[in-house]
Amino acid sequence: MKPEQIALVLIDIQKDFWGPMSGDLIFEAFPENVSKLLSISRERGFNIIHVRSAFQPDRSDWMLFYRPEGRGQTPCLVGTEGAEFTEFAEPLKGEKIVEKQTFDAFVGTDFEDYLQSNGIKAILIAGLETSVCVLFTANSAYLRKYLPLVVFDACADNEKRHETAIEMYGDLSFKPITIGQLSDDYQSIKELIGTFV
């Protein structure tokens, strides 16, 4: 498989999401791990895709349960600082950006069209949060016959939810891998991809 048929998909690594989570020490290595994953993926020639949430201030495009007033402040409002990518996950010129309004990057976006038009077969998924947007997108990719590989040490979430999502869905609707495997044992990752694609 050609490297460009593999995509790294970074999900919701935005200031409004990472800022509130960054005090959770179990994920203190998240910025460093994401930076390393990005560097490895760029060096290997993978297709890089940045997915971000972007909402209107009037909540009209926010998900059903979050629309009513009193549900707290809507994050990632279009044009605000909080909607911007964090410094350690900023796209380079030419890297694809997908904007979404749901937990699933496939819904209501051009994400799948981009995957198809670029011949992408396998997707490395990382970002925020493991049990929500990472999981929904991985499940959706699997149902659409892409091979999702969740790089779980480049994901962050509440500790219990993170571990539960990996334990429950790993090897069911995605394959869990680590940055170390991608860096030091890339041959095994290529063999894994070759088994299914």
MDTraj code that builds the backbone (N, CA, C; nanometers):
import mdtraj as md
import numpy as np

residues = "MET LYS PRO GLU GLN ILE ALA LEU VAL LEU ILE ASP ILE GLN LYS ASP PHE TRP GLY PRO MET SER GLY ASP LEU ILE PHE GLU ALA PHE PRO GLU ASN VAL SER LYS LEU LEU SER ILE SER ARG GLU ARG GLY PHE ASN ILE ILE HIS VAL ARG SER ALA PHE GLN PRO ASP ARG SER ASP TRP MET LEU PHE TYR ARG PRO GLU GLY ARG GLY GLN THR PRO CYS LEU VAL GLY THR GLU GLY ALA GLU PHE THR GLU PHE ALA GLU PRO LEU LYS GLY GLU LYS ILE VAL GLU LYS GLN THR PHE ASP ALA PHE VAL GLY THR ASP PHE GLU ASP TYR LEU GLN SER ASN GLY ILE LYS ALA ILE LEU ILE ALA GLY LEU GLU THR SER VAL CYS VAL LEU PHE THR ALA ASN SER ALA TYR LEU ARG LYS TYR LEU PRO LEU VAL VAL PHE ASP ALA CYS ALA ASP ASN GLU LYS ARG HIS GLU THR ALA ILE GLU MET TYR GLY ASP LEU SER PHE LYS PRO ILE THR ILE GLY GLN LEU SER ASP ASP TYR GLN SER ILE LYS GLU LEU ILE GLY THR PHE VAL".split()
xyz = np.array([
    [0.0835, -0.1197, 0.0000],
    [0.0000, 0.0000, 0.0000],
    [0.0873, 0.1252, 0.0000],
    [0.0504, 0.2217, -0.0809],
    [0.1244, 0.3466, -0.0881],
    [0.0980, 0.4300, 0.0375],
    [0.1994, 0.5036, 0.0860],
    [0.1799, 0.5847, 0.2072],
    [0.0637, 0.6823, 0.1977],
    [0.0406, 0.7388, 0.0784],
    [-0.0676, 0.8363, 0.0643],
    [-0.2062, 0.7733, 0.0725],
    [-0.2132, 0.6384, 0.0746],
    [-0.3418, 0.5702, 0.0937],
    [-0.3739, 0.5516, 0.2419],
    [-0.2801, 0.5963, 0.3264],
    [-0.3004, 0.5969, 0.4716],
    [-0.3188, 0.7425, 0.5140],
    [-0.4187, 0.7686, 0.5945],
    [-0.4432, 0.9053, 0.6423],
    [-0.4287, 0.9119, 0.7933],
    [-0.3657, 1.0174, 0.8401],
    [-0.3722, 1.0514, 0.9817],
    [-0.4858, 1.1503, 0.9977],
    [-0.5819, 1.1163, 1.0831],
    [-0.6975, 1.2025, 1.1078],
    [-0.6913, 1.2495, 1.2533],
    [-0.6653, 1.3781, 1.2717],
    [-0.6619, 1.4370, 1.4054],
    [-0.7947, 1.5055, 1.4323],
    [-0.8571, 1.4697, 1.5422],
    [-0.9939, 1.5139, 1.5686],
    [-1.0022, 1.6120, 1.6859],
    [-1.0571, 1.7293, 1.6579],
    [-1.0967, 1.8276, 1.7599],
    [-0.9848, 1.8700, 1.8547],
    [-0.8623, 1.8794, 1.8047],
    [-0.7541, 1.9264, 1.8918],
    [-0.7544, 2.0791, 1.8850],
    [-0.8538, 2.1340, 1.9529],
    [-0.8840, 2.2761, 1.9505],
    [-0.8747, 2.3348, 2.0916],
    [-0.8526, 2.4632, 2.0991],
    [-0.8279, 2.5281, 2.2275],
    [-0.9451, 2.5151, 2.3245],
    [-1.0688, 2.5229, 2.2753],
    [-1.1842, 2.5104, 2.3647],
    [-1.1981, 2.3710, 2.4240],
    [-1.1448, 2.2700, 2.3560],
    [-1.1545, 2.1327, 2.4062],
    [-1.0320, 2.0940, 2.4890],
    [-0.9113, 2.1201, 2.4372],
    [-0.7916, 2.0781, 2.5093],
    [-0.7695, 2.1612, 2.6346],
    [-0.7956, 2.2901, 2.6320],
    [-0.7741, 2.3747, 2.7490],
    [-0.8367, 2.3197, 2.8756],
    [-0.9678, 2.2895, 2.8764],
    [-1.0304, 2.2370, 2.9975],
    [-0.9788, 2.1003, 3.0395],
    [-0.9265, 2.0217, 2.9444],
    [-0.8797, 1.8871, 2.9766],
    [-0.7337, 1.8845, 3.0189],
    [-0.6586, 1.9889, 2.9888],
    [-0.5133, 1.9839, 3.0031],
    [-0.4662, 1.9699, 3.1479],
    [-0.5550, 1.9957, 3.2432],
    [-0.5176, 1.9775, 3.3826],
    [-0.5223, 1.8334, 3.4285],
    [-0.5764, 1.7449, 3.3445],
    [-0.5868, 1.6031, 3.3790],
    [-0.4506, 1.5388, 3.3542],
    [-0.3736, 1.5169, 3.4612],
    [-0.2326, 1.4802, 3.4471],
    [-0.2095, 1.3496, 3.3742],
    [-0.3073, 1.2605, 3.3716],
    [-0.2840, 1.1337, 3.3018],
    [-0.2579, 1.1572, 3.1531],
    [-0.3027, 1.2705, 3.1016],
    [-0.2835, 1.3013, 2.9611],
    [-0.1824, 1.4143, 2.9409],
    [-0.0922, 1.4327, 3.0383],
    [0.0039, 1.5414, 3.0275],
    [0.0957, 1.5254, 2.9069],
    [0.1134, 1.4023, 2.8574],
    [0.2000, 1.3794, 2.7413],
    [0.1253, 1.3982, 2.6087],
    [-0.0023, 1.4326, 2.6157],
    [-0.0831, 1.4442, 2.4930],
    [-0.0219, 1.5397, 2.3906],
    [0.0148, 1.6636, 2.4268],
    [0.0732, 1.7528, 2.3258],
    [0.1987, 1.6953, 2.2609],
    [0.2872, 1.6403, 2.3425],
    [0.4107, 1.5819, 2.2897],
    [0.3799, 1.4631, 2.1985],
    [0.2864, 1.3795, 2.2390],
    [0.2522, 1.2611, 2.1599],
    [0.1877, 1.2986, 2.0267],
    [0.1000, 1.3967, 2.0284],
    [0.0375, 1.4414, 1.9043],
    [0.1420, 1.4998, 1.8095],
    [0.2323, 1.5805, 1.8633],
    [0.3390, 1.6383, 1.7815],
    [0.4240, 1.5283, 1.7187],
    [0.4573, 1.4274, 1.7965],
    [0.5388, 1.3160, 1.7460],
    [0.4634, 1.2389, 1.6381],
    [0.3358, 1.2132, 1.6628],
    [0.2535, 1.1413, 1.5647],
    [0.2443, 1.2187, 1.4336],
    [0.2243, 1.3479, 1.4435],
    [0.2196, 1.4323, 1.3243],
    [0.3520, 1.4275, 1.2482],
    [0.4606, 1.4363, 1.3205],
    [0.5926, 1.4351, 1.2585],
    [0.6188, 1.3036, 1.1858],
    [0.5892, 1.1927, 1.2515],
    [0.6082, 1.0606, 1.1902],
    [0.5219, 1.0476, 1.0649],
    [0.3967, 1.0891, 1.0754],
    [0.3036, 1.0755, 0.9634],
    [0.3449, 1.1613, 0.8446],
    [0.3925, 1.2811, 0.8723],
    [0.4401, 1.3670, 0.7635],
    [0.5647, 1.3088, 0.6985],
    [0.6564, 1.2566, 0.7799],
    [0.7790, 1.1964, 0.7262],
    [0.7484, 1.0745, 0.6395],
    [0.6476, 0.9981, 0.6790],
    [0.6140, 0.8762, 0.6041],
    [0.5287, 0.9054, 0.4804],
    [0.4857, 1.0290, 0.4649],
    [0.4084, 1.0656, 0.3472],
    [0.2608, 1.0323, 0.3550],
    [0.2090, 1.0172, 0.4785],
    [0.0663, 0.9919, 0.4952],
    [-0.0130, 1.1174, 0.4582],
    [-0.1362, 1.0968, 0.4230],
    [-0.2292, 1.2061, 0.3991],
    [-0.2708, 1.2602, 0.5368],
    [-0.2591, 1.3891, 0.5602],
    [-0.2915, 1.4469, 0.6914],
    [-0.4247, 1.5220, 0.6831],
    [-0.5168, 1.4850, 0.7734],
    [-0.6493, 1.5463, 0.7763],
    [-0.6767, 1.5976, 0.9177],
    [-0.7123, 1.7242, 0.9275],
    [-0.7459, 1.7859, 1.0561],
    [-0.8970, 1.8069, 1.0608],
    [-0.9613, 1.7489, 1.1606],
    [-1.1055, 1.7643, 1.1767],
    [-1.1302, 1.8577, 1.2943],
    [-1.2196, 1.9550, 1.2741],
    [-1.2503, 2.0450, 1.3846],
    [-1.4001, 2.0717, 1.3925],
    [-1.4441, 2.0991, 1.5144],
    [-1.5822, 2.1405, 1.5368],
    [-1.5933, 2.2895, 1.5108],
    [-1.7053, 2.3306, 1.4518],
    [-1.7284, 2.4731, 1.4234],
    [-1.8777, 2.4995, 1.4313],
    [-1.9186, 2.5817, 1.5278],
    [-2.0605, 2.6046, 1.5539],
    [-2.0982, 2.7517, 1.5435],
    [-2.2231, 2.7756, 1.5078],
    [-2.2773, 2.9106, 1.5016],
    [-2.3222, 2.9542, 1.6418],
    [-2.3104, 3.0834, 1.6739],
    [-2.3466, 3.1315, 1.8085],
    [-2.4927, 3.1070, 1.8464],
    [-2.5826, 3.0990, 1.7486],
    [-2.7245, 3.0816, 1.7815],
    [-2.7630, 2.9367, 1.8107],
    [-2.6655, 2.8454, 1.8110],
    [-2.6858, 2.7030, 1.8411],
    [-2.7666, 2.6287, 1.7350],
    [-2.7957, 2.6907, 1.6236],
    [-2.8800, 2.6270, 1.5222],
    [-2.8176, 2.5021, 1.4626],
    [-2.6845, 2.4933, 1.4649],
    [-2.6183, 2.3760, 1.4085],
    [-2.5579, 2.2870, 1.5166],
    [-2.5926, 2.3160, 1.6422],
    [-2.5441, 2.2330, 1.7526],
    [-2.6305, 2.1097, 1.7639],
    [-2.5771, 2.0019, 1.8201],
    [-2.6508, 1.8763, 1.8273],
    [-2.7733, 1.8865, 1.9181],
    [-2.8696, 1.7998, 1.8924],
    [-3.0037, 1.8071, 1.9487],
    [-3.0074, 1.8328, 2.0992],
    [-2.9375, 1.7525, 2.1796],
    [-2.9466, 1.7641, 2.3245],
    [-2.8777, 1.8890, 2.3783],
    [-2.7983, 1.9561, 2.2952],
    [-2.7228, 2.0720, 2.3406],
    [-2.7838, 2.2046, 2.2967],
    [-2.8913, 2.1976, 2.2198],
    [-2.9503, 2.3210, 2.1670],
    [-3.0212, 2.4068, 2.2709],
    [-3.0942, 2.3479, 2.3650],
    [-3.1681, 2.4330, 2.4599],
    [-3.0764, 2.5253, 2.5399],
    [-3.1272, 2.6428, 2.5719],
    [-3.0529, 2.7361, 2.6562],
    [-3.0285, 2.6718, 2.7931],
    [-2.9226, 2.7139, 2.8567],
    [-2.8920, 2.6601, 2.9891],
    [-2.8062, 2.5356, 2.9850],
    [-2.7658, 2.4929, 2.8665],
    [-2.6808, 2.3741, 2.8551],
    [-2.5330, 2.4104, 2.8625],
    [-2.5035, 2.5300, 2.9037],
    [-2.3644, 2.5723, 2.9129],
    [-2.3211, 2.6442, 2.7868],
    [-2.2006, 2.6939, 2.7888],
    [-2.1486, 2.7702, 2.6771],
    [-2.1156, 2.6777, 2.5597],
    [-2.1554, 2.7180, 2.4417],
    [-2.1245, 2.6409, 2.3216],
    [-1.9774, 2.6600, 2.2880],
    [-1.9005, 2.5491, 2.2774],
    [-1.7587, 2.5622, 2.2446],
    [-1.7372, 2.5799, 2.0944],
    [-1.6175, 2.6196, 2.0593],
    [-1.5726, 2.6221, 1.9197],
    [-1.6642, 2.7018, 1.8274],
    [-1.7015, 2.8223, 1.8722],
    [-1.7825, 2.9090, 1.7871],
    [-1.6975, 2.9611, 1.6721],
    [-1.7573, 2.9613, 1.5548],
    [-1.6875, 3.0063, 1.4347],
    [-1.6277, 3.1452, 1.4574],
    [-1.5010, 3.1597, 1.4235],
    [-1.4348, 3.2891, 1.4335],
    [-1.3762, 3.3228, 1.5685],
    [-1.3920, 3.2337, 1.6690],
    [-1.3374, 3.2614, 1.8021],
    [-1.2023, 3.1920, 1.8197],
    [-1.1268, 3.2410, 1.9156],
    [-0.9960, 3.1830, 1.9471],
    [-1.0091, 3.0368, 1.9891],
    [-1.1154, 3.0056, 2.0626],
    [-1.1353, 2.8693, 2.1114],
    [-1.1567, 2.7665, 2.0026],
    [-1.1999, 2.8103, 1.8867],
    [-1.2220, 2.7177, 1.7750],
    [-1.0933, 2.6863, 1.6999],
    [-0.9864, 2.7606, 1.7295],
    [-0.8597, 2.7412, 1.6587],
    [-0.7907, 2.6127, 1.7059],
    [-0.7086, 2.5574, 1.6185],
    [-0.6274, 2.4412, 1.6552],
    [-0.5235, 2.4823, 1.7595],
    [-0.4887, 2.3888, 1.8468],
    [-0.3824, 2.4156, 1.9432],
    [-0.2490, 2.4266, 1.8690],
    [-0.1524, 2.4878, 1.9331],
    [-0.0218, 2.5105, 1.8696],
    [0.0444, 2.3797, 1.8273],
    [0.0268, 2.2737, 1.9062],
    [0.0960, 2.1479, 1.8771],
    [0.0246, 2.0634, 1.7710],
    [-0.0897, 2.1114, 1.7220],
    [-0.1628, 2.0355, 1.6200],
    [-0.2029, 2.1228, 1.5012],
    [-0.1300, 2.2285, 1.4786],
    [-0.1659, 2.3193, 1.3694],
    [-0.1389, 2.2561, 1.2333],
    [-0.2320, 2.2715, 1.1402],
    [-0.2117, 2.2177, 1.0052],
    [-0.1019, 2.2930, 0.9312],
    [-0.0344, 2.2230, 0.8439],
    [0.0564, 2.2868, 0.7499],
    [-0.0227, 2.3235, 0.6244],
    [0.0299, 2.4147, 0.5490],
    [-0.0345, 2.4546, 0.4243],
    [-0.0547, 2.3318, 0.3361],
    [-0.1752, 2.3172, 0.2837],
    [-0.2068, 2.2061, 0.1955],
    [-0.2687, 2.0865, 0.2649],
    [-0.2624, 2.0806, 0.3984],
    [-0.3251, 1.9699, 0.4694],
    [-0.4756, 1.9938, 0.4797],
    [-0.5510, 1.8902, 0.4601],
    [-0.6972, 1.8986, 0.4549],
    [-0.7566, 1.9342, 0.5913],
    [-0.8543, 2.0244, 0.5908],
    [-0.9303, 2.0595, 0.7108],
    [-1.0771, 2.0270, 0.6861],
    [-1.1365, 1.9534, 0.7781],
    [-1.2782, 1.9172, 0.7714],
    [-1.3486, 1.9813, 0.8904],
    [-1.4586, 2.0525, 0.8664],
    [-1.5368, 2.1112, 0.9752],
    [-1.6635, 2.0301, 0.9957],
    [-1.6930, 2.0003, 1.1207],
    [-1.8088, 1.9163, 1.1523],
    [-1.8941, 1.9818, 1.2606],
    [-2.0193, 1.9337, 1.2702],
    [-2.1110, 1.9800, 1.3743],
    [-2.1708, 1.8631, 1.4528],
    [-2.1101, 1.7455, 1.4401],
    [-2.1563, 1.6282, 1.5153],
    [-2.0356, 1.5573, 1.5746],
    [-2.0602, 1.4474, 1.6453],
    [-1.9517, 1.3675, 1.7006],
    [-1.8769, 1.2896, 1.5923],
    [-1.9404, 1.2707, 1.4784],
    [-1.8898, 1.1846, 1.3715],
    [-1.8417, 1.2703, 1.2544],
    [-1.7139, 1.2582, 1.2198],
    [-1.6563, 1.3401, 1.1126],
    [-1.7147, 1.3090, 0.9749],
    [-1.7836, 1.1971, 0.9614],
    [-1.8426, 1.1604, 0.8326],
    [-1.9766, 1.2301, 0.8065],
    [-2.0438, 1.2741, 0.9120],
    [-2.1812, 1.3243, 0.8987],
    [-2.1820, 1.4715, 0.8580],
    [-2.2438, 1.4991, 0.7428],
    [-2.2637, 1.6360, 0.6976],
    [-2.1362, 1.7064, 0.6541],
    [-2.0327, 1.6317, 0.6167],
    [-1.9052, 1.6908, 0.5757],
    [-1.8607, 1.6313, 0.4420],
    [-1.7482, 1.6805, 0.3926],
    [-1.6906, 1.6251, 0.2700],
    [-1.5792, 1.5245, 0.3010],
    [-1.5753, 1.4763, 0.4235],
    [-1.4704, 1.3861, 0.4696],
    [-1.4622, 1.2592, 0.3839],
    [-1.5738, 1.1910, 0.3673],
    [-1.5713, 1.0656, 0.2911],
    [-1.5387, 1.0903, 0.1441],
    [-1.5901, 1.1974, 0.0880],
    [-1.5559, 1.2308, -0.0512],
    [-1.4050, 1.2477, -0.0657],
    [-1.3443, 1.3123, 0.0320],
    [-1.1997, 1.3337, 0.0277],
    [-1.1249, 1.2002, 0.0367],
    [-1.1689, 1.1128, 0.1276],
    [-1.1048, 0.9815, 0.1403],
    [-1.1135, 0.9048, 0.0091],
    [-1.2312, 0.9034, -0.0504],
    [-1.2516, 0.8295, -0.1746],
    [-1.1690, 0.8874, -0.2893],
    [-1.1704, 1.0189, -0.3019],
    [-1.1008, 1.0812, -0.4144],
    [-0.9496, 1.0695, -0.4028],
    [-0.8995, 1.0422, -0.2824],
    [-0.7563, 1.0251, -0.2619],
    [-0.7151, 0.8791, -0.2445],
    [-0.8097, 0.7880, -0.2629],
    [-0.7786, 0.6454, -0.2568],
    [-0.7347, 0.5962, -0.1207],
    [-0.7804, 0.6630, -0.0152],
    [-0.7398, 0.6262, 0.1208],
    [-0.8149, 0.5013, 0.1664],
    [-0.7394, 0.4075, 0.2231],
    [-0.7962, 0.2794, 0.2666],
    [-0.7876, 0.2599, 0.4186],
    [-0.6814, 0.3152, 0.4795],
    [-0.6601, 0.2981, 0.6236],
    [-0.6480, 0.4351, 0.6887],
    [-0.7043, 0.4467, 0.8096],
    [-0.7098, 0.5755, 0.8783],
    [-0.6527, 0.5611, 1.0193],
    [-0.5480, 0.6384, 1.0476],
    [-0.4975, 0.6500, 1.1839],
    [-0.5766, 0.7621, 1.2499],
    [-0.6412, 0.7328, 1.3611],
    [-0.7280, 0.8313, 1.4254],
    [-0.6744, 0.8644, 1.5640],
    [-0.6660, 0.9945, 1.5940],
    [-0.6209, 1.0402, 1.7253],
    [-0.6920, 1.1705, 1.7580],
    [-0.6850, 1.2116, 1.8849],
    [-0.7430, 1.3402, 1.9215],
    [-0.8365, 1.3346, 2.0403],
    [-0.9396, 1.4192, 2.0349],
    [-1.0310, 1.4416, 2.1471],
    [-1.1762, 1.4144, 2.1075],
    [-1.2525, 1.3571, 2.1910],
    [-1.2148, 1.2756, 2.3043],
    [-1.2243, 1.1301, 2.2626],
    [-1.1512, 1.0432, 2.3303],
    [-1.1456, 0.9024, 2.2912],
    [-1.2841, 0.8394, 2.2832],
    [-1.3668, 0.8646, 2.3849],
    [-1.4960, 0.7955, 2.3949],
    [-1.6079, 0.8655, 2.3193],
    [-1.5763, 0.9780, 2.2560],
    [-1.6814, 1.0530, 2.1866],
    [-1.6448, 1.0646, 2.0383],
    [-1.5853, 1.1741, 1.9976],
    [-1.5631, 1.1978, 1.8546],
    [-1.4632, 1.1017, 1.7919],
    [-1.3609, 1.0608, 1.8667],
    [-1.2682, 0.9602, 1.8132],
    [-1.3424, 0.8290, 1.7909],
    [-1.4177, 0.7859, 1.8904],
    [-1.4900, 0.6589, 1.8812],
    [-1.5977, 0.6618, 1.7728],
    [-1.6784, 0.7676, 1.7701],
    [-1.7850, 0.7760, 1.6696],
    [-1.7268, 0.7732, 1.5286],
    [-1.6182, 0.8455, 1.5076],
    [-1.5577, 0.8511, 1.3753],
    [-1.4946, 0.7169, 1.3383],
    [-1.4302, 0.6518, 1.4343],
    [-1.3708, 0.5197, 1.4080],
    [-1.4786, 0.4175, 1.3733],
    [-1.5874, 0.4168, 1.4511],
    [-1.6975, 0.3238, 1.4223],
    [-1.7558, 0.3496, 1.2846],
    [-1.7737, 0.4756, 1.2517],
    [-1.8314, 0.5128, 1.1230],
    [-1.7389, 0.4727, 1.0082],
    [-1.6092, 0.4894, 1.0269],
    [-1.5115, 0.4487, 0.9255],
    [-1.5197, 0.2981, 0.9023],
    [-1.5279, 0.2241, 1.0114],
    [-1.5352, 0.0779, 1.0021],
    [-1.6592, 0.0332, 0.9243],
    [-1.7720, 0.0955, 0.9531],
    [-1.8966, 0.0601, 0.8846],
    [-1.8925, 0.0958, 0.7366],
    [-1.8052, 0.1896, 0.7010],
    [-1.7898, 0.2297, 0.5605],
    [-1.6747, 0.1559, 0.4917],
    [-1.6214, 0.0557, 0.5614],
    [-1.5185, -0.0329, 0.5065],
    [-1.3800, 0.0305, 0.4917],
    [-1.3517, 0.1320, 0.5737],
    [-1.2151, 0.1802, 0.5895],
    [-1.1563, 0.1069, 0.7097],
    [-1.0242, 0.0929, 0.7130],
    [-0.9608, 0.0310, 0.8284],
    [-0.9218, 0.1389, 0.9290],
    [-0.9933, 0.1470, 1.0426],
    [-0.9577, 0.2476, 1.1435],
    [-0.8569, 0.1923, 1.2444],
    [-0.7499, 0.2673, 1.2648],
    [-0.6480, 0.2352, 1.3640],
    [-0.6439, 0.3509, 1.4630],
    [-0.6880, 0.3286, 1.5842],
    [-0.6898, 0.4355, 1.6850],
    [-0.5554, 0.4381, 1.7573],
    [-0.4859, 0.5502, 1.7448],
    [-0.3560, 0.5683, 1.8108],
    [-0.3864, 0.6167, 1.9526],
    [-0.4027, 0.5217, 2.0442],
    [-0.4665, 0.5561, 2.1713],
    [-0.3791, 0.6370, 2.2654],
    [-0.2466, 0.6365, 2.2454],
    [-0.1647, 0.7230, 2.3311],
    [-0.1525, 0.8644, 2.2738],
    [-0.2241, 0.8900, 2.1648],
    [-0.2369, 1.0272, 2.1121],
    [-0.3831, 1.0692, 2.1153],
    [-0.4569, 1.0101, 2.2093],
    [-0.5965, 1.0477, 2.2371],
    [-0.6041, 1.0914, 2.3831],
    [-0.7075, 1.1657, 2.4163],
    [-0.7269, 1.2057, 2.5557],
    [-0.8753, 1.2076, 2.5879],
    [-0.9039, 1.1891, 2.7155],
    [-1.0427, 1.1812, 2.7635],
    [-1.0367, 1.1709, 2.9151],
    [-1.1516, 1.1648, 2.9791],
    [-1.1579, 1.1210, 3.1179],
    [-1.0911, 0.9837, 3.1234],
    [-1.0095, 0.9583, 3.2239],
    [-0.9297, 0.8348, 3.2279],
    [-1.0143, 0.7086, 3.2140],
    [-1.1228, 0.7006, 3.2895],
    [-1.2055, 0.5793, 3.2867],
    [-1.2711, 0.5617, 3.1499],
    [-1.3233, 0.6701, 3.0934],
    [-1.3883, 0.6606, 2.9622],
    [-1.2878, 0.6232, 2.8540],
    [-1.1676, 0.6791, 2.8629],
    [-1.0615, 0.6471, 2.7676],
    [-1.0328, 0.4974, 2.7680],
    [-1.0074, 0.4441, 2.8867],
    [-0.9731, 0.3027, 2.8992],
    [-1.0887, 0.2129, 2.8583],
    [-1.2105, 0.2522, 2.8949],
    [-1.3279, 0.1710, 2.8605],
    [-1.3502, 0.1672, 2.7099],
    [-1.3364, 0.2818, 2.6440],
    [-1.3565, 0.2865, 2.4983],
    [-1.2571, 0.1964, 2.4264],
    [-1.1304, 0.2012, 2.4677],
    [-1.0275, 0.1179, 2.4041],
    [-1.0557, -0.0299, 2.4315],
    [-1.0915, -0.0615, 2.5559],
    [-1.1158, -0.2006, 2.5942],
    [-1.2400, -0.2575, 2.5247],
    [-1.3460, -0.1783, 2.5170],
    [-1.4722, -0.2287, 2.4609],
    [-1.4706, -0.2392, 2.3090],
    [-1.4102, -0.1403, 2.2425],
    [-1.4220, -0.1338, 2.0970],
    [-1.2946, -0.1709, 2.0217],
    [-1.1813, -0.1767, 2.0930],
    [-1.0588, -0.2217, 2.0284],
    [-1.0757, -0.3649, 1.9814],
    [-1.0415, -0.3904, 1.8572],
    [-1.0576, -0.5206, 1.7908],
    [-1.2033, -0.5558, 1.7622],
    [-1.2953, -0.4635, 1.7904],
    [-1.4344, -0.4825, 1.7500],
    [-1.4649, -0.3930, 1.6301],
    [-1.4414, -0.2633, 1.6455],
    [-1.4669, -0.1721, 1.5336],
    [-1.3460, -0.0855, 1.4996],
    [-1.2336, -0.1079, 1.5659],
    [-1.1068, -0.0459, 1.5274],
    [-0.9934, -0.1278, 1.5862],
    [-0.8741, -0.1066, 1.5346],
    [-0.7543, -0.1702, 1.5889],
    [-0.6787, -0.0653, 1.6698],
    [-0.6511, -0.0922, 1.7980],
    [-0.5735, 0.0033, 1.8778],
    [-0.4243, -0.0137, 1.8510],
    [-0.3544, 0.0978, 1.8290],
    [-0.2104, 0.0952, 1.8103],
    [-0.1485, 0.2088, 1.8907],
    [-0.0152, 0.2072, 1.8995],
    [0.0558, 0.3125, 1.9723],
    [0.1509, 0.3868, 1.8779],
    [0.1944, 0.5029, 1.9232],
    [0.2932, 0.5789, 1.8478],
    [0.4222, 0.4989, 1.8353],
    [0.4591, 0.4271, 1.9422],
    [0.5803, 0.3459, 1.9397],
    [0.5765, 0.2421, 1.8290],
    [0.4628, 0.1778, 1.8109],
    [0.4501, 0.0802, 1.7021],
    [0.4702, 0.1472, 1.5675],
    [0.4105, 0.2614, 1.5514],
    [0.4190, 0.3336, 1.4249],
    [0.5612, 0.3808, 1.3987],
    [0.6305, 0.4164, 1.5055],
    [0.7658, 0.4681, 1.4930],
    [0.8699, 0.3572, 1.4810],
    [0.8630, 0.2578, 1.5713],
    [0.9698, 0.1585, 1.5838],
    [0.9388, 0.0240, 1.5190],
    [0.8133, -0.0019, 1.4908],
    [0.7751, -0.1315, 1.4341],
    [0.6754, -0.1104, 1.3201],
    [0.7097, -0.0184, 1.2321],
    [0.6190, 0.0178, 1.1229],
    [0.5870, -0.1011, 1.0330],
    [0.6812, -0.1941, 1.0221],
    [0.6563, -0.3121, 0.9386],
    [0.5335, -0.3887, 0.9875],
    [0.5178, -0.3996, 1.1195],
    [0.4017, -0.4719, 1.1736],
    [0.2720, -0.3978, 1.1434],
    [0.2781, -0.2637, 1.1415],
    [0.1593, -0.1845, 1.1077],
    [0.1245, -0.2061, 0.9603],
    [0.2257, -0.2063, 0.8739],
    [0.2005, -0.2311, 0.7320],
    [0.1415, -0.3700, 0.7101],
    [0.1906, -0.4680, 0.7854],
    [0.1370, -0.6043, 0.7748],
    [-0.0062, -0.6094, 0.8242],
    [-0.0347, -0.5384, 0.9330],
    [-0.1713, -0.5312, 0.9852],
    [-0.2645, -0.4719, 0.8808],
    [-0.2238, -0.3607, 0.8213],
    [-0.3057, -0.2977, 0.7175],
    [-0.3240, -0.3925, 0.5997],
    [-0.2157, -0.4579, 0.5599],
    [-0.2227, -0.5496, 0.4472],
    [-0.3149, -0.6674, 0.4701],
    [-0.3333, -0.7059, 0.5970],
    [-0.4230, -0.8164, 0.6300],
    [-0.5681, -0.7844, 0.5962],
    [-0.6060, -0.6577, 0.6109],
    [-0.7462, -0.6186, 0.5971],
    [-0.7765, -0.5366, 0.4734],
    [-0.6763, -0.4774, 0.4126],
    [-0.7003, -0.3871, 0.2984],
    [-0.6457, -0.4476, 0.1707],
])
top = md.Topology()
chain = top.add_chain()
for i, resn in enumerate(residues, 1):
    res = top.add_residue(resn, chain, resSeq=i)
    for name in ("N", "CA", "C"):
        top.add_atom(name, md.element.get_by_symbol(name[0]), res)
traj = md.Trajectory(xyz[None], top)
